[in-house]
Amino acid sequence: MVDSMRVYIARQNLHRYERILDNTIDPKVRSVVEDLLKEARAELDAATAEDQFSSLADRSRVTEISHRWRSKAEEFRATADITQNKVARDTYLRLAENYERLATDAESRATREPTLKSKPQAG
């Protein structure tokens, strides 16, 4: 699964603070960096949990929408089957193809793209 921006930033901060801590001997600086490291770990945990929840919710919504688009495509195919006018029938069939493509593309993107939603922070 691809990380969201929030997870990516939290991981980058964690690595940065760990490197600083490895190269610092000043006790005051180490204390500040250790606090920052704790915050970065907490942020990573929160971001990862939020990502997993968002991902499940997004997949559920995509499934619902793609099902609706596939139903619409089937309606257009059924209408095309009973339409006498060739131009109108071809138009209905193109609409059906487009709705099928929308559903397929949405499902494909949902399985490979990160969720980049940001939720308001509790202050």
N, C-alpha and C positions, 0 to 999 in steps of 0.2 A: 504494500500500500504506500502510496506517495504521501509524504508529510505535508501538512498544511503549513502556511507561512509561520504561524504562531509556534508550531512544534519545531520547525527549522530554526527559527530565531532562538528559541529556548536551548536547543542543542548547541548552537554556535556559542551562545553565552556560557554555557556549561564548560565547553572545551576551552574557551578563552580564559575563564577564571581558574580552571585546573592548571593551565600552562603558567599563568601568573603566579599561582601558589607554588608550583614546582621551582620557580626561579626567584622567589622572594625569601629573604631571611629576616627582614624587619618585622618584629612582632605586631606592631600597630597595623601595618599594611596587611599582614597575614590575617589578622583578626577581621578586618573589613572585607577582605576577599573571601574568607570562610563564610561570613554572613551572606555575601553576594552569591556564593556557591549554593548555600542552603535555599535561598530564594529562587535561584535558577532551577534547582531540582524540583522544588514545589511547583514552579511554573510549568516545567516539562510534564510533570504528572498530571496537572490540571488540563493542559493543552491536549495531551494524548487522550485522556478520558473524554474530553469534549469532542475531539476528532472522531473517536470511535462511535459516540452517540450520534453525531451529525451524519456520519457516513451511513449508519443504519437507517436513520430517518430519511436521508436523501434517496437511498436505494428504494425504500418503500414508496416514496413519492414518485420516483421515476417509473417504478413498476405500475403504479396506478395510472399515470399519465400515458405511458406507452400502451397499456391495455386499452385505454380510451381511444387513442389514435388508431390502433389496429381495428377496433370496432367500427370506427368511422370509415376506415379503408374498406372494410367488408360491406358497409352500407353503400358506398360508392360503387363497388363491384356488382352488388345486387341490382342497383339502379341501372348500371350499364347493361346488365343482362336483359332487362326489359325495355330498354330504350331503342326505338326504331331508327332514329336519326344518327347516322354514322359519326358526324362531328360531335354531337352531344355525347354519344357513347364513348368515343375516344377521350373526350374531356373528362368524363367520369372515371375512366380507367387511369388517366394520368393523375387525377386527384388521389385515387386509391394508392398508386405507386408512391406519390409524395408523402402521404400519411404513413405508409409502411416505412419509408426511408426515415421520416422523423422519429418514429418509434425505435427503429434500429440504431440510429445515430445517438439518441438520448441514452439508450441502454449501454451502448459502447462507451460513451463519455463517462457515464456514471461509474464504470468499472475501472477506468484508468486515470481520471483527473482528480486532483485534490479538492477538498472542500475548503474554500477560502472565506468562509463566513467569519465575521467577528462579532462577538457578543459584548454588550456593555460590561465593563468591569465594575464589580461592587466596590464602592468607595468607602 
